[in-house]
Every structure is written in structure tokens, then in C-alpha cells.
Amino acid sequence: MRMVRKKMPRAGMRPEYDFAAMSGGVRGKYAERFRKGTNLVLLDSDVAAVFKSGRDVNKALRSLIGIARTQVPASR
């Protein structure tokens, strides 16, 4: 027997999300952090599979930055 998925609308919220009925939520909880420049990056799945944590990703990127800074730019 093949399972058929019901298509969900692409735009907007799912009808089962009723935020009025939820308790404990705080509006704008992370707004200040966002304004200070928090950056989120979505890694492709093959890249994410290599790293165990965000700390590992940052360490690798810092290494790459260090290598890039030691390279002499090509003359024009």
C-alpha cells in the first residue's frame, strides 16, 4: 500500500498552528540579538555531514581565512 501525502499550501502557516492557544511564548525574544547582527547559514547536507558542531565549522573557516591571507594576490 502506497502512502499518499496531503499537499500543504506553500505560503502561510499550517492551519493546525494556533498561536493564540499556546502559552509561554514571548514575542520578540530574540529580536535584540538579531539586530546586533546574528548570522545564520544553512549548510548543504554533504557539508553538514562533515562537521559535528558550529564550533567545528568556525574552526575550519578560520583556518581557511588564515591560509587565504598568506597568499600573494596575482599581479594584473
Residue frames as qw, qx, qy, qz and C-alpha x, y, z in Angstrom:
[[0.000, 0.888, 0.459, 0.000, 0.00, 0.00, 0.00],
 [0.435, 0.315, 0.008, 0.844, 1.42, 3.37, -1.01],
 [0.212, -0.663, -0.447, 0.562, 1.11, 6.31, 1.36],
 [0.265, 0.666, 0.335, 0.611, -0.18, 9.48, -0.23],
 [0.302, -0.300, -0.328, 0.843, 0.86, 12.77, 1.31],
 [0.116, 0.877, 0.464, -0.053, -1.60, 15.58, 1.51],
 [0.446, 0.434, 0.058, 0.781, -0.25, 18.68, -0.24],
 [0.304, -0.684, -0.365, 0.553, 0.28, 21.61, 2.07],
 [0.283, 0.942, 0.138, 0.119, -0.03, 25.19, 0.90],
 [0.692, 0.252, -0.150, 0.660, 3.37, 26.71, 0.21],
 [0.072, 0.460, -0.160, 0.870, 2.66, 30.15, 1.61],
 [0.544, -0.533, 0.039, -0.647, 1.44, 30.92, 5.10],
 [0.263, -0.346, 0.803, -0.408, 1.13, 28.87, 8.23],
 [0.276, -0.156, -0.935, -0.159, -0.36, 25.43, 8.54],
 [0.483, -0.521, -0.272, -0.649, -3.94, 25.55, 9.77],
 [0.775, -0.411, -0.471, 0.100, -3.13, 23.43, 12.85],
 [0.446, 0.031, -0.335, 0.829, -0.80, 26.12, 14.24],
 [0.276, -0.830, -0.365, -0.317, -2.86, 28.14, 16.69],
 [0.422, 0.260, -0.410, 0.766, -0.51, 30.53, 18.42],
 [0.400, -0.520, 0.050, -0.753, -3.36, 32.09, 20.39],
 [0.890, -0.356, -0.180, -0.221, -3.83, 28.77, 22.21],
 [0.760, 0.147, -0.410, 0.482, -0.13, 28.40, 23.06],
 [0.442, -0.895, -0.014, -0.055, 1.19, 29.59, 26.38],
 [0.741, -0.487, 0.197, 0.419, 4.67, 30.59, 27.47],
 [0.623, 0.442, 0.257, 0.592, 5.76, 32.20, 24.23],
 [0.244, -0.720, -0.073, 0.646, 7.49, 35.55, 24.31],
 [0.544, 0.793, 0.229, 0.149, 7.10, 37.87, 21.35],
 [0.297, 0.886, -0.249, 0.256, 10.41, 39.25, 20.11],
 [0.833, -0.522, 0.115, 0.143, 12.51, 37.08, 22.42],
 [0.739, -0.118, 0.303, 0.589, 15.48, 37.13, 20.04],
 [0.351, 0.891, 0.234, 0.170, 14.82, 40.46, 18.33],
 [0.214, -0.930, 0.273, 0.118, 17.68, 42.30, 20.04],
 [0.648, -0.314, 0.607, 0.336, 20.16, 39.54, 19.24],
 [0.618, 0.531, 0.500, 0.294, 19.01, 39.66, 15.62],
 [0.155, 0.985, 0.054, 0.056, 19.51, 43.43, 15.46],
 [0.423, -0.765, 0.427, 0.232, 23.08, 43.00, 16.73],
 [0.390, 0.642, -0.572, -0.329, 23.91, 41.05, 13.61],
 [0.656, -0.148, 0.736, -0.082, 23.33, 37.37, 14.24],
 [0.464, 0.441, -0.568, -0.517, 24.03, 35.45, 11.04],
 [0.784, -0.008, 0.595, -0.178, 22.56, 32.07, 10.27],
 [0.294, 0.498, -0.671, -0.465, 23.94, 29.96, 7.47],
 [0.914, 0.081, 0.272, -0.289, 22.31, 26.86, 6.04],
 [0.158, -0.498, 0.799, 0.296, 24.90, 24.26, 5.08],
 [0.730, 0.221, -0.486, -0.427, 24.28, 21.78, 2.30],
 [0.918, -0.316, 0.098, -0.217, 23.76, 18.29, 3.69],
 [0.889, 0.236, -0.214, 0.329, 27.09, 16.94, 2.38],
 [0.232, 0.585, -0.373, 0.682, 28.98, 19.77, 4.08],
 [0.574, -0.544, 0.229, -0.567, 26.99, 19.48, 7.32],
 [0.981, -0.112, -0.153, -0.049, 27.76, 15.75, 7.45],
 [0.662, 0.375, -0.389, 0.520, 31.47, 16.55, 7.84],
 [0.036, 0.429, -0.413, 0.802, 31.11, 18.82, 10.87],
 [0.377, -0.360, -0.822, 0.230, 29.85, 17.85, 14.33],
 [0.198, -0.756, -0.445, 0.438, 29.13, 21.36, 15.55],
 [0.238, 0.954, 0.113, 0.142, 29.10, 25.04, 14.67],
 [0.427, -0.802, 0.358, 0.216, 32.37, 25.36, 16.56],
 [0.698, -0.071, 0.586, 0.407, 33.98, 22.89, 14.11],
 [0.475, 0.733, 0.383, 0.300, 32.66, 24.87, 11.13],
 [0.071, -0.994, 0.078, -0.007, 34.06, 28.11, 12.56],
 [0.601, -0.560, 0.473, 0.318, 37.44, 26.49, 13.24],
 [0.671, 0.243, 0.555, 0.427, 37.67, 25.26, 9.63],
 [0.299, 0.883, 0.264, 0.245, 36.63, 28.64, 8.23],
 [0.291, -0.922, 0.218, 0.135, 39.19, 30.46, 10.40],
 [0.679, -0.266, 0.543, 0.418, 41.88, 28.10, 9.10],
 [0.549, 0.546, 0.492, 0.398, 40.84, 28.84, 5.54],
 [0.032, 0.994, 0.080, 0.067, 40.89, 32.59, 6.24],
 [0.506, -0.718, 0.375, 0.294, 44.43, 32.26, 7.63],
 [0.663, 0.059, 0.579, 0.470, 45.57, 30.41, 4.51],
 [0.375, 0.788, 0.397, 0.284, 43.92, 32.95, 2.22],
 [0.155, -0.982, 0.055, 0.089, 45.65, 35.85, 3.99],
 [0.571, -0.523, 0.480, 0.412, 49.08, 34.34, 3.41],
 [0.655, 0.391, 0.522, 0.382, 48.59, 34.08, -0.34],
 [0.149, -0.395, 0.207, 0.882, 50.04, 36.77, -2.57],
 [0.571, 0.646, 0.331, -0.384, 47.45, 38.24, -4.94],
 [0.688, 0.289, 0.466, 0.474, 48.13, 37.59, -8.63],
 [0.128, -0.435, 0.149, 0.879, 49.62, 40.55, -10.50],
 [0.537, 0.677, 0.396, -0.312, 47.43, 42.17, -13.11]]
